[in-house]
Amino acid sequence: MTKLKATLLASLIAVGPLVASPAFAGWEYWNGSAWVDTTPAGTYVTITGSTTATVSGIAVPCSSATFNMQLTSGAASIASATFTGGSACTGNVTAENLSWGVSPGVGSGATSSSVTIGGTSYPNPIQVRFNTPARVCTGGVAAGSLSNLNNTATNATFTFTAQFLPAPSPCTNVRSTSTLTANAPLRFM
């Protein structure tokens, strides 16, 4: 029995640091009763608000941008995005090259976290097609901040700016023009 206890104790000591390792950290959303790290199939954490871009010198404001974030075992990605609101935006802006990866956040109960979406760290950089003027902006990465994290009573918020490469890109001044709001609380643990 002593040998069994010693073997069990040695196993727990060896595995303990792996269980507490940040490699197992990930995004979670509050489903109304618990923090979970995977959204059910066809269900997303939806982040909405207004955005703008300048495309070849023409302003393209969108009063309603919707980013559908999917969580899979703590990894986050933007599975789809739509842009509407205003004659320069509705029917003119199409998100392509989806899904766009979302960077890990900070854990330990942080209430805000810097994040990036797309870029070279993920398989799919942001790509957006504009019909008028006819341009495709590629190689995009959005850098921003998720706030109101780790609070079951408050939905997360997001602000960002995006850059497209290679320079010079026809897309400039790409950013949120308001604080975008998620339809659920979020945290990174």
Order of alpha helices (4+ residues) and beta strands (2+ residues): alpha-beta-beta-beta-beta-beta-beta-beta-beta-beta-beta-beta-beta-beta-beta
